[in-house]
Amino acid sequence: MEPWKPVLTPGVDLRGLPLTPEEGFVASRLDGATDLHALSIVTGLSLERVEAALERLVSLGAVSAPEVLDEGEPVASDEPAGTHRELYETVFRQLAPDERATRAKAAEEPELSTFCFDPLPAVIHALLDNPRFSLPQARLVATHHRTPSGLEALAARAAFAADAGVRRALLRNPQLSTGLLRRLHGGRRLLEQHKLVVSRDVPEQTRRAARELLRARFSTAEAEERVEVIVKTEGRCLTALAGLPVDGKTAALLCSRTYTSTLLVQNISRWAACP
C-alpha cells in the first residue's frame, strides 16, 4: 500500500481556519503527491510535528483522512495468520522445544511464519537468527507472541523496532513490558505520548505506564513543547498531569496566548498549576 499523500479539501479556505503558523506552513506544502516523509524534509519539521499538523487539518476538515486506519500498518486479512496458527497447532506444537527451535532457525515459508506462533521465547530467538525472517514475520511475532522476553528480543533488532506496524503491534500486545514501552515511546514528543495515554487500542496497563512516561517527560520537556501538548489537546492532557508544576517560561507562554477554545480555557482554569 502506498504511503499517504495528503491533499487539501477542494474549496477549503485556510484563512478562515484557526491554524497556527506551523500548521498553515504544512498546509501550504500539500499537493497530493508528497508523502509524510517528504513533507518532513521539505518543511524542515520532524515527522511527529508534520503528523500533528495534519491531524489538526483533518480535524478541521481541511484535509481528508487517509483511507487506512494507521499509517504504515500492514493491511492484510486474518486468513493467512489463521492458516499459520492452525498449521502450528496441528503439526509443530507437539514437537520437543529444542527441535522446534532448530527447525525455526532454518525454516522457509510457510513454516517460517508458522513458528511465529510458538509460545516459547527460545523459538523466537531462533527465528531471529533465520536470515529469511523479515518484516511480515516480525509483525506476526509482535502481534501474537506472549512473553516479554520474546518481545524484547524482537525489539532489540533496530530494523524491526523502527517499523510502524511492528511498533503498533507491540504497543497493543498485553505482554509489553514497561521497559520496552520506555524504549519504544519514551523519546516521543508529549503530544504523541498523550495519544497513547488516551488510546483505546492498547491494554489498560500500557495506558497506565504511558501516563507515567508522559508525566516524566513533561517534567523535563522544553516550555514550548509543554504548551503545545496543552493547547493541541485543548487541556485534556492536564488530567494526566495533575500535581506537576510548571516553570516560569511555560506559564508566561500560556499567559501570552489568545484563546478561542472554551474547553481549553475551562480545563486550564481547573488545573492546580494554572498560572
C-alpha positions as CSV (number, residue, x, y, z in Angstrom):
1,M,0.0,0.0,0.0
2,E,1.3,3.4,-1.0
3,P,2.1,5.9,1.8
4,W,-0.5,8.6,2.5
5,K,0.0,11.7,0.3
6,P,-2.4,14.3,1.9
7,V,-4.1,17.0,-0.2
8,L,-6.3,19.9,0.8
9,T,-10.0,19.5,0.6
10,P,-11.3,21.2,-2.6
11,G,-12.6,24.7,-1.9
12,V,-11.3,25.0,1.6
13,D,-10.3,28.5,2.8
14,L,-7.3,28.2,5.1
15,R,-7.6,31.9,6.0
16,G,-10.8,31.2,7.9
17,L,-9.4,28.4,10.0
18,P,-7.8,28.7,13.4
19,L,-4.4,27.4,12.4
20,T,-1.0,28.0,13.9
21,P,1.7,29.4,11.6
22,E,3.3,25.9,11.6
23,E,0.0,24.2,10.6
24,G,-0.5,26.8,7.9
25,F,3.0,26.2,6.6
26,V,2.4,22.5,6.4
27,A,-0.9,23.1,4.7
28,S,0.8,25.2,2.0
29,R,3.0,22.3,1.1
30,L,0.2,19.8,0.5
31,D,-0.1,18.8,-3.2
32,G,-1.4,15.3,-3.2
33,A,2.0,14.0,-4.5
34,T,4.2,14.3,-1.4
35,D,4.1,11.8,1.4
36,L,4.7,12.5,5.1
37,H,8.4,11.6,5.0
38,A,9.0,14.0,2.1
39,L,6.9,16.7,3.8
40,S,9.2,16.4,6.8
41,I,12.2,17.0,4.5
42,V,10.7,20.0,2.5
43,T,9.3,21.7,5.7
44,G,12.3,21.0,7.9
45,L,10.0,19.8,10.6
46,S,10.2,16.4,12.4
47,L,7.8,13.7,11.3
48,E,6.0,14.0,14.6
49,R,5.3,17.7,14.1
50,V,4.1,17.1,10.5
51,E,1.8,14.4,11.7
52,A,0.4,16.7,14.5
53,A,-0.2,19.5,11.9
54,L,-2.0,17.1,9.6
55,E,-4.1,15.7,12.4
56,R,-5.3,19.2,13.2
57,L,-6.0,19.9,9.5
58,V,-8.0,16.7,9.3
59,S,-10.0,17.6,12.4
60,L,-10.9,21.0,10.8
61,G,-12.0,19.3,7.6
62,A,-9.2,20.9,5.6
63,V,-7.6,17.6,4.7
64,S,-9.3,14.2,4.1
65,A,-8.1,11.4,6.5
66,P,-6.2,8.5,4.9
67,E,-8.2,5.5,3.9
68,V,-6.1,3.2,6.0
69,L,-6.6,3.2,9.8
70,D,-2.9,3.9,10.6
71,E,0.0,5.0,8.5
72,G,2.4,2.2,8.0
73,E,0.2,-0.6,9.3
74,P,0.1,-3.6,7.1
75,V,-3.3,-4.2,5.5
76,A,-4.0,-7.9,5.4
77,S,-6.8,-10.3,6.2
78,D,-6.7,-12.6,9.2
79,E,-6.9,-15.7,6.9
80,P,-3.1,-16.2,6.4
81,A,-2.4,-15.8,10.2
82,G,-5.2,-18.3,10.9
83,T,-3.7,-20.7,8.5
84,H,-0.3,-20.4,10.0
85,R,-1.7,-20.8,13.5
86,E,-3.6,-23.9,12.5
87,L,-0.5,-25.4,10.9
88,Y,1.4,-24.8,14.1
89,E,-1.2,-26.3,16.4
90,T,-1.7,-29.4,14.2
91,V,1.9,-30.1,13.1
92,F,4.6,-28.4,15.1
93,R,3.2,-27.9,18.6
94,Q,3.8,-31.5,19.7
95,L,7.5,-31.4,18.8
96,A,10.1,-31.0,21.5
97,P,11.1,-27.4,22.2
98,D,14.7,-28.0,21.1
99,E,13.5,-29.4,17.8
100,R,11.2,-26.5,17.2
101,A,14.0,-24.0,17.8
102,T,16.3,-25.9,15.5
103,R,13.7,-26.1,12.7
104,A,12.7,-22.4,13.2
105,K,16.3,-21.3,12.7
106,A,16.4,-22.8,9.2
107,A,12.7,-22.7,8.2
108,E,11.3,-21.5,5.0
109,E,7.7,-20.5,4.2
110,P,5.1,-21.5,5.2
111,E,6.9,-23.0,8.3
112,L,8.8,-19.7,8.9
113,S,5.6,-17.8,9.6
114,T,4.1,-20.8,11.4
115,F,6.8,-20.7,14.0
116,C,5.9,-17.1,14.8
117,F,3.0,-18.5,16.8
118,D,5.3,-20.6,19.1
119,P,4.9,-19.5,22.8
120,L,8.5,-20.1,23.7
121,P,11.0,-17.2,23.6
122,A,13.7,-19.7,22.7
123,V,12.0,-20.4,19.4
124,I,11.6,-16.6,18.8
125,H,15.3,-16.2,19.3
126,A,15.9,-18.9,16.8
127,L,13.6,-17.3,14.3
128,L,15.5,-14.0,14.6
129,D,18.7,-15.9,13.7
130,N,17.0,-17.1,10.5
131,P,18.2,-15.0,7.5
132,R,14.8,-15.3,5.9
133,F,13.0,-13.7,8.9
134,S,11.7,-10.3,7.8
135,L,9.0,-7.7,8.4
136,P,6.0,-9.9,7.8
137,Q,7.2,-12.4,10.4
138,A,8.2,-9.6,12.8
139,R,4.7,-8.2,12.7
140,L,3.3,-11.7,13.4
141,V,5.6,-12.1,16.4
142,A,4.8,-8.6,17.7
143,T,1.1,-9.3,17.4
144,H,0.8,-12.9,18.6
145,H,3.7,-13.7,20.9
146,R,3.0,-13.6,24.6
147,T,6.3,-13.5,26.6
148,P,8.1,-10.2,27.5
149,S,11.5,-11.8,26.7
150,G,10.4,-12.8,23.2
151,L,9.1,-9.3,22.5
152,E,12.3,-7.8,23.9
153,A,14.4,-9.9,21.6
154,L,12.3,-8.8,18.6
155,A,12.5,-5.1,19.5
156,A,16.3,-5.4,20.0
157,R,16.6,-5.6,16.3
158,A,16.6,-1.9,15.2
159,A,15.2,-2.6,11.7
160,F,12.1,-4.3,13.2
161,A,11.7,-1.8,16.0
162,A,11.7,1.1,13.5
163,D,8.8,-0.4,11.5
164,A,5.4,1.3,12.2
165,G,3.5,-2.0,12.0
166,V,5.8,-3.7,14.4
167,R,5.7,-0.8,16.9
168,R,2.0,-0.6,16.8
169,A,1.5,-4.3,17.3
170,L,3.9,-4.2,20.3
171,L,2.0,-1.4,21.9
172,R,-1.2,-3.4,21.6
173,N,0.4,-6.6,23.0
174,P,-0.7,-7.2,26.6
175,Q,2.8,-8.6,27.4
176,L,4.6,-5.4,26.5
177,S,6.9,-4.6,29.4
178,T,7.3,-1.1,30.9
179,G,11.0,-1.1,30.0
180,L,10.2,-1.9,26.3
181,L,7.5,0.7,26.3
182,R,10.0,3.3,27.5
183,R,12.4,2.3,24.7
184,L,9.7,2.5,22.0
185,H,7.9,5.6,23.2
186,G,10.0,7.4,25.8
187,G,11.6,9.7,23.3
188,R,8.4,10.7,21.5
189,R,7.0,14.2,21.7
190,L,4.5,14.9,24.5
191,L,1.6,15.1,22.0
192,E,2.4,11.6,20.8
193,Q,2.7,10.3,24.3
194,H,-0.6,11.7,25.2
195,K,-2.3,9.9,22.3
196,L,-1.1,6.7,23.7
197,V,-2.4,7.6,27.2
198,V,-5.9,8.0,25.9
199,S,-5.8,5.3,23.2
200,R,-8.4,2.5,23.4
201,D,-6.4,0.3,21.1
202,V,-3.8,-0.6,23.8
203,P,-4.3,-2.5,27.0
204,E,-5.1,-0.7,30.3
205,Q,-1.7,-1.5,31.8
206,T,0.0,0.1,28.8
207,R,-2.0,3.2,29.2
208,R,-1.1,3.4,32.9
209,A,2.6,3.0,32.1
210,A,2.3,5.6,29.2
211,R,0.8,8.0,31.7
212,E,3.9,7.8,33.9
213,L,6.1,8.2,30.9
214,L,4.1,11.3,29.9
215,R,4.5,12.8,33.4
216,A,8.2,12.1,33.5
217,R,8.7,13.6,30.0
218,F,6.6,16.7,30.8
219,S,8.8,17.4,33.8
220,T,11.9,17.7,31.6
221,A,10.4,19.0,28.3
222,E,11.0,22.4,26.9
223,A,8.4,25.0,27.7
224,E,7.3,25.3,24.0
225,E,6.6,21.6,23.9
226,R,4.6,21.7,27.2
227,V,2.4,24.5,25.8
228,E,2.0,22.6,22.5
229,V,0.5,19.5,24.2
230,I,-1.7,21.6,26.5
231,V,-3.1,23.7,23.6
232,K,-3.4,21.0,21.0
233,T,-5.3,18.6,23.3
234,E,-7.5,21.6,24.5
235,G,-6.3,20.9,28.0
236,R,-7.4,17.3,28.1
237,C,-3.8,16.2,28.9
238,L,-3.9,18.1,32.2
239,T,-5.9,15.3,33.9
240,A,-2.9,13.0,33.5
241,L,-0.5,15.8,34.6
242,A,-2.3,16.7,37.8
243,G,0.1,17.7,40.6
244,L,3.0,18.6,38.3
245,P,4.3,22.2,38.5
246,V,5.3,24.4,35.5
247,D,8.2,26.7,35.2
248,G,8.0,30.5,34.6
249,K,8.6,30.2,30.9
250,T,5.7,27.8,30.4
251,A,3.4,30.0,32.5
252,A,4.5,33.1,30.5
253,L,3.8,31.4,27.2
254,L,0.4,30.2,28.3
255,C,-0.5,33.7,29.6
256,S,0.6,35.3,26.3
257,R,-1.7,33.3,24.1
258,T,-5.1,34.4,22.8
259,Y,-7.6,31.6,23.5
260,T,-10.7,30.8,21.3
261,S,-11.5,27.4,22.7
262,T,-13.9,27.4,25.7
263,L,-12.9,23.9,26.6
264,L,-9.3,24.7,26.7
265,V,-9.9,27.7,29.0
266,Q,-12.1,25.6,31.3
267,N,-9.5,22.8,31.5
268,I,-6.7,25.3,32.3
269,S,-8.7,27.1,34.9
270,R,-9.3,23.8,36.7
271,W,-5.6,22.9,36.7
272,A,-3.9,23.3,40.0
273,A,-0.8,24.8,38.4
274,C,-2.8,27.3,36.4
275,P,-0.7,30.5,36.0
